[in-house]
Amino acid sequence: MTRLRVAFAGPHVTFQDSGRLGRMRYGVPASGPMDRKAFAIAQSIFANPPDAAAIEVSLGGLSLDCVEGHVTFAVVGGGFIVQIGARRLGAWAVHTLHQGERLVIRPGPWGSWTYLAFAGDLVAPQWLGSSATHGPSGLGGGTLAAGQEVIVQDARVAPTLEGSIPCPIWARPRRVIHAVLGPQDRFFSAESLEDLATQPFHLTNAYDRMGVRLRGPSLTPEGALSIPSEPILRGSVQVAGDGLATVMLADHGTTGGYPKIATVVSDDLDGFVQLRPNDAVRFKLVLAPQAVALARQGDKALRAYLNRPR
């Protein structure tokens, strides 16, 4: 067993597993990692099962003191800076933390989320059978806080795994994201649809695990603010009465009554969430068959990466 103590944890640093799937029909968000591909890569390094917990680290950063034991860990996602004591390292790498050492993870040149996975069983509370944390409620594994103890059961040291991990090009931030119009595009003018397809938008500081508001051309809906509440998906581009778009993310509500002008292709969302506030993004509109093809292509690329020779 390895015991770690949280010396510092910024906002939105949480325990996550692959998500609380199959419960949205009951009003329970799936939650899970913001960057699902980076999370899967981090867990695959140690052959951890899909429902194993890891720590999702935001731009707020995280510091952990190893108070007992030793453990090998991986940091995958974003261009974060990793330090062990005075050694300045980087993400996309595997290292070992020893008793008495401090691990610091903080923002680097790019990316908004990174994942800390362990060679061992990270102990995290569960809610409805999952450690995925729903940020607004705190249900699930929970948000990490200073002074908290983190336990890794059956912790292992794996020196043969240590070293850098290739960072594939598709893990970088995506400044052009594919989207399919609808389901309520009929409530928007031709000018608004043209602006969505041709004009740049910028991420704002209104950014958390539920979603991110965009700054850009007004997309004011026409008489659609009283539509019946209906299911929402991760990637829905929802527009309120002020004309500002919000892209719904991991902790999105399960239903909502604002019109959704478009839906981001799922394969692009992992790269989209690695953008930072004030970064520019453009929408490239595609038809549903193209969206399916892009999703399959992305899944094939991820599987090839996970099955690569090591």
Buried (B, 14 or more C-beta within 10 A) or exposed (E): EBBBBBBBBBEBBBBBBBBBBEBBEEEBBBBBBBBBBBBBBBBBBBEBEEBBBBBBBBBBBBBBBBEBBBBBBBBBBBBBBBBBEEEEBBBBBBBBBEEEBBBBBBBBEBBBBBBBBBBBBBBBEBBEEBBBBBBEEEBBBBBBEEEBEBBBEEBBBBEEBBEEBEBBEBBBBBEEBBBBBBBBBEBBEEEBBEBBBEEBBBBBEBBBBBBBBBBBBEBBBEEBEEBEEEEBBBBBBBBBEEBBBBBBBBBBBBEBEBBBBBBBBBBBBBBBBBBBBEBBBBBEBBEEEBBEBBBEEBEEBBEEBEEEEE
